[in-house]
Amino acid sequence: MNSPRRIALVDLGTEFTGGQSYLQNLISLLSGETELWLIKLSSRLTVGPEQSEVRIVDLGFSRNWGRIVQIPLCMIVVLWLRIRRGLDTVWVNGYPEITLMPWARLIGCRAIATRHLTLLSNKPKWHWIRNGWRVHFLYERMAPSANKIVCVSEAVADSLKKCIRPEKLAVIQNWIPVLPEPVSHTKNNIRPLRMLFVGRLVRHKGAFLLLDAMRRLDAMDGPRRMSLTIVGEGEDRGALEKEAANLNVEFAGFRTDTSSFYKRTDVFVNPTLGPEGLPLVSLDAMSYGLPCIFSDLPVHKEITRNGEAALLFESGNAEDLVRSIELLLEAPQFIGKYGRLAREVVEANHGAKFARQRYVEELGL
């Protein structure tokens, strides 16, 4: 296999999500080894000053023009890069961008796509409304034309096998570029228990469920047993703020650097309802050595050794989430235990060195 040296990374997302965080990590991983172009829409998707060699093609001017214009613009850009700069790989990071895979093959480039979410067979109503044909109908028909689909977890790969040949699927789990210093668990008085949620403020990410659990706990044993910081933005922020009335909750908004929040919390909660591929926020929290409470989606079982390295609760079940929070309130010794186990898992399986090795093995990079 010829090693691809000139790669165009394509992302047409307008919001900053875990997919864009993945792309920033990927650029850090590949910088210096390849010649990179980044074709993007989002103003929040940026590269660091140490990555000045990455050439950016900013299509932000077409932000409101729709995919029917943005996709042909991308086709023109990658064709120009193929002709003038010898581009040999087109690597897409989203779902409508999958339509570029046949085009990349046609102009003689290698076609790679990263898949971040499981492909659902029984799609919930909200997922059809928000994404519809764009994610499902189109993806299932265009993805087989790619040379490789990078799956960020085994759960994602399993869901794609119904429409893509297994030999085209490469499982390379998400990773943390540089592991931070772990949080020291020295707090003697665990009350209030400081909880943290990081993610988009949309219903399926589960913040409503976490607020429900807090309200139930307050009703059982009085208020102020715990506090919650919510980091992120999204269409449901207003509704969440109303739901959080009379609870000890702080809304911090969108932050590009969330490290300070991880450092001053006791427990991280990701109550997502799915679909999920491998949430980077979950790995971030584990990398800090924080005890974590996760919904029991297949990917959370995958990255926690089936619940050995985190507390798992039944997805969508507020009562079960209450039980997990209560365990840490009543037995704070588990905070240190789950924090250490979480850190060990990330060090063993989710560092940049491990990811780089997998990309070399699977993609010849």
ZAMARGU-4260 file (C-alpha; in steps of 0.2 Angstrom, whole numbers, plus 5000, padded with zeros to 4 digits):
<rodrens>
0) 5000/5000/5000 | 5007/5017/4995 | 5007/5029/5010 | 4996/5044/5008 | 5006/5060/5010
5) 4994/5073/5004 | 4977/5073/5014 | 4962/5084/5013 | 4952/5083/5029 | 4934/5088/5026
10) 4922/5094/5039 | 4906/5103/5035 | 4899/5104/5053 | 4893/5121/5059 | 4893/5117/5077
15) 4908/5112/5087 | 4905/5094/5093 | 4915/5079/5098 | 4918/5076/5079 | 4927/5092/5078
20) 4937/5089/5094 | 4942/5072/5085 | 4948/5081/5070 | 4959/5093/5080 | 4966/5078/5088
25) 4969/5069/5071 | 4978/5085/5065 | 4989/5084/5080 | 4993/5066/5077 | 4997/5068/5058
30) 5005/5085/5058 | 5023/5083/5052 | 5020/5066/5044 | 5009/5072/5030 | 5004/5087/5020
35) 4987/5092/5026 | 4973/5103/5020 | 4958/5107/5031 | 4942/5111/5022 | 4929/5117/5035
40) 4914/5128/5038 | 4914/5131/5057 | 4923/5146/5064 | 4926/5136/5080 | 4936/5123/5071
45) 4954/5129/5072 | 4972/5123/5072 | 4985/5127/5085 | 4999/5139/5081 | 5011/5124/5081
50) 5002/5117/5066 | 5004/5132/5055 | 5009/5120/5041 | 4991/5114/5040 | 4983/5124/5025
55) 4965/5129/5029 | 4951/5131/5015 | 4938/5141/5024 | 4921/5139/5016 | 4912/5148/5030
60) 4905/5161/5017 | 4894/5147/5011 | 4887/5143/5029 | 4869/5147/5025 | 4869/5141/5007
65) 4865/5123/5011 | 4873/5106/5007 | 4867/5107/4989 | 4880/5121/4986 | 4893/5116/4999
70) 4896/5098/4993 | 4899/5104/4975 | 4911/5117/4982 | 4921/5104/4991 | 4921/5093/4975
75) 4929/5108/4966 | 4942/5111/4980 | 4947/5093/4981 | 4949/5092/4962 | 4959/5107/4961
80) 4971/5100/4975 | 4972/5084/4966 | 4977/5093/4950 | 4988/5106/4957 | 4995/5099/4973
85) 4995/5080/4970 | 4982/5076/4983 | 4981/5058/4986 | 4968/5056/5000 | 4951/5063/5004
90) 4946/5060/5022 | 4929/5066/5028 | 4923/5068/5045 | 4904/5070/5045 | 4889/5063/5037
95) 4883/5073/5022 | 4902/5073/5017 | 4900/5055/5014 | 4894/5060/4996 | 4912/5065/4992
100) 4918/5047/4993 | 4913/5042/4975 | 4920/5058/4969 | 4937/5055/4977 | 4938/5038/4970
105) 4933/5045/4953 | 4947/5058/4953 | 4960/5045/4958 | 4961/5048/4977 | 4960/5037/4991
110) 4943/5039/5000 | 4943/5038/5019 | 4928/5042/5031 | 4927/5043/5050 | 4911/5037/5058
115) 4907/5044/5075 | 4890/5037/5079 | 4882/5020/5079 | 4871/5017/5064 | 4854/5013/5072
120) 4842/5000/5065 | 4828/5006/5076 | 4830/5025/5075 | 4821/5036/5088 | 4809/5049/5082
125) 4821/5063/5087 | 4835/5056/5077 | 4824/5055/5061 | 4818/5073/5064 | 4835/5080/5066
130) 4845/5070/5053 | 4833/5060/5043 | 4838/5055/5026 | 4855/5065/5027 | 4862/5053/5040
135) 4854/5037/5037 | 4848/5034/5019 | 4862/5043/5011 | 4876/5037/5022 | 4871/5018/5020
140) 4872/5020/5001 | 4887/5031/4999 | 4899/5024/5013 | 4902/5007/5004 | 4912/5017/4990
145) 4925/5022/5003 | 4941/5013/5004 | 4941/5013/5022 | 4929/5018/5036 | 4937/5023/5052
150) 4926/5017/5067 | 4929/5026/5084 | 4924/5010/5093 | 4919/4992/5091 | 4901/4997/5094
155) 4901/5008/5079 | 4910/4995/5068 | 4897/4982/5073 | 4882/4994/5068 | 4890/4997/5051
160) 4892/4979/5046 | 4875/4977/5039 | 4879/4989/5025 | 4898/4989/5023 | 4910/4974/5020
165) 4920/4971/5036 | 4937/4972/5028 | 4933/4990/5024 | 4930/4994/5043 | 4945/4999/5054
170) 4942/5001/5072 | 4953/5015/5079 | 4947/5021/5096 | 4947/5039/5101 | 4962/5045/5110
175) 4968/5059/5121 | 4983/5068/5113 | 4992/5073/5129 | 4987/5065/5145 | 4984/5078/5159
180) 4990/5077/5177 | 4977/5067/5186 | 4966/5075/5199 | 4971/5072/5217 | 4956/5066/5227
185) 4960/5074/5244 | 4943/5081/5248 | 4938/5075/5266 | 4920/5082/5266 | 4912/5075/5250
190) 4896/5086/5253 | 4891/5095/5242 | 4897/5082/5229 | 4903/5092/5214 | 4897/5085/5198
195) 4901/5090/5180 | 4892/5088/5163 | 4901/5093/5147 | 4892/5092/5131 | 4879/5099/5119
200) 4863/5105/5127 | 4851/5094/5116 | 4839/5082/5123 | 4848/5066/5119 | 4864/5070/5128
205) 4854/5067/5144 | 4857/5083/5154 | 4838/5083/5158 | 4839/5066/5165 | 4853/5072/5177
210) 4843/5087/5183 | 4828/5074/5186 | 4840/5064/5197 | 4846/5079/5207 | 4828/5084/5210
215) 4824/5066/5216 | 4839/5066/5228 | 4834/5083/5235 | 4817/5077/5238 | 4824/5062/5247
220) 4836/5070/5259 | 4835/5089/5258 | 4844/5101/5246 | 4862/5105/5243 | 4869/5088/5244
225) 4877/5091/5227 | 4881/5104/5214 | 4882/5102/5196 | 4891/5112/5183 | 4885/5111/5165
230) 4898/5116/5151 | 4891/5118/5134 | 4878/5126/5123 | 4864/5120/5112 | 4846/5123/5107
235) 4839/5116/5124 | 4849/5127/5135 | 4834/5138/5139 | 4823/5123/5144 | 4837/5116/5154
240) 4839/5132/5164 | 4820/5132/5168 | 4821/5114/5173 | 4836/5118/5185 | 4826/5131/5195
245) 4830/5129/5213 | 4844/5116/5210 | 4862/5120/5214 | 4867/5121/5195 | 4879/5132/5186
250) 4878/5135/5167 | 4895/5139/5161 | 4892/5140/5142 | 4903/5134/5128 | 4922/5133/5132
255) 4936/5129/5121 | 4947/5124/5136 | 4937/5113/5149 | 4953/5108/5159 | 4949/5119/5174
260) 4932/5111/5176 | 4938/5094/5176 | 4951/5099/5189 | 4939/5106/5201 | 4925/5092/5201
265) 4922/5077/5211 | 4913/5066/5198 | 4909/5067/5180 | 4892/5061/5173 | 4888/5057/5155
270) 4870/5052/5155 | 4868/5052/5136 | 4854/5042/5128 | 4864/5039/5112 | 4867/5036/5098
275) 4886/5037/5103 | 4902/5031/5095 | 4915/5035/5108 | 4912/5052/5117 | 4928/5061/5119
280) 4921/5070/5135 | 4920/5053/5143 | 4938/5049/5139 | 4943/5067/5144 | 4936/5064/5161
285) 4944/5047/5163 | 4961/5054/5158 | 4960/5066/5173 | 4957/5051/5185 | 4939/5057/5189
290) 4927/5044/5194 | 4913/5043/5181 | 4895/5039/5180 | 4890/5034/5162 | 4874/5027/5154
295) 4876/5009/5150 | 4877/5011/5131 | 4888/4998/5122 | 4902/5010/5120 | 4903/5015/5138
300) 4904/4996/5142 | 4918/4995/5130 | 4929/5008/5137 | 4926/5004/5155 | 4929/4985/5154
305) 4910/4982/5156 | 4908/4994/5171 | 4924/4989/5180 | 4932/5007/5178 | 4916/5017/5180
310) 4898/5017/5187 | 4886/5012/5174 | 4867/5015/5175 | 4853/5010/5164 | 4851/5022/5150
315) 4836/5034/5152 | 4833/5028/5170 | 4833/5042/5182 | 4831/5031/5197 | 4846/5020/5192
320) 4856/5036/5190 | 4851/5041/5208 | 4857/5025/5215 | 4874/5028/5207 | 4876/5046/5213
325) 4870/5040/5231 | 4884/5027/5231 | 4897/5040/5229 | 4888/5051/5242 | 4887/5037/5255
330) 4904/5029/5251 | 4916/5042/5246 | 4930/5029/5246 | 4924/5024/5229 | 4929/5041/5222
335) 4947/5037/5223 | 4945/5019/5217 | 4935/5023/5201 | 4946/5038/5197 | 4962/5027/5198
340) 4954/5013/5187 | 4948/5026/5174 | 4965/5033/5173 | 4973/5016/5170 | 4961/5012/5156
345) 4965/5028/5147 | 4984/5026/5149 | 4983/5008/5143 | 4971/5010/5128 | 4968/5029/5123
350) 4985/5038/5122 | 4991/5046/5106 | 5005/5033/5104 | 4993/5019/5103 | 4982/5028/5091
355) 4996/5032/5079 | 5001/5014/5079 | 4984/5009/5074 | 4983/5022/5060 | 4999/5016/5053
360) 4993/4998/5054 | 4976/5001/5046 | 4979/5015/5034 | 4997/5015/5030 | 5000/5032/5037
</rodrens>
